[in-house]
Amino acid sequence: MGFIVGIDGPAGSGKGTVTKKVANELGLINIDTGITYRCVALEVLNQNVSLEDTDKIIEIARNIKIDIDNTPNGDIVYLNGKDVTKDIRSKEVTKIVSPVSSIKEVRYSMVDMQRKLAEGKDIIMEGRDICTYVFPNADVKIYLDASIEERAKRRYKENQEKNIDMTYEEVYENIKKRDENDKAKEIGALKIASDSIVVDTTSLSIDEVVEKIINIIKQNLK
C-alpha cells in the first residue's frame, strides 16, 4: 500500500478545494469519496427509484460504473460512461445523497470501490469517514471543521459559481440536516478519529489551510 492522507469533515468545511490544492502541490492522487455517493444518488433519480426502494438502490450501487479523471482543471466524473460532473452537484442530487449514502449496503459497495481506487498509490482522500472507517490506518489523519454559517456561505458561493440555483437559506438548511444525518449514520458516521489533527478553517483562507496541511503531511513524511 502507498502513502495515504485522510481528510474528514462536515459539508462546506473546505475539504474538496483544499484536498485538490494539496494533491497538486505534493503530487498525490486526489480521490473525492463524495463523488461516488453522488453518482449513486444521480442514478437513483435517473431511474426514478423511490428512496423507500432500498433493494433497488443497493442494486444500483453494486452495478454502476464510476470513473474519475483527475485533470489540472478539476475532476471529470463519468457515470456509466457519461460525463456527469455538473449533474451530481444539482439541487436534486444534494437533497437525497445523504439518505442514499446512509444505506449500509451502499456504503459497503462504495467503500470497496474507494479502497480499490487507492490500491498501491500515494493518495489524499477526503470524505466523512476516511480516517475512522475507510482507511483507519491512514498515514496522516486530518479533520477540517468550520462554523455552520461559514460553511453555508462557502457552499452558496460555490453553487453560484457553478450556476446551481439554491438560495443561501436552502444551502444552510441542507447543511444543517446533512450534519445531523451524517453524525447519526450507523456505519461511517461523521466523527473525529482519536488520532486526527483538527484544523478549524472558519477564519482561515484557502491558502492558509493548504499551507497548514502541507506542513502536517511533510512532518509525517520524514
Secondary structure, DSSP 8 states (H G I E B T S, - for coil): ---EEEEE--TTSSHHHHHHHHHHHHT-EEEEHHHHHHHHHHHHHHTT--TT-HHHHHHHHHH--EEEEEETTEEEEEETTEE-TTGGGSHHHHHHHHHHHTSHHHHHHHHHHHHHHHTTS-EEEEESSIIIII-TT-SEEEEEE--HHHHHHHHHHHHHHTT----HHHHHHHHHHHHHHHHT-SSS-----TT-EEEE-TT--HHHHHHHHHHHHHHHH-
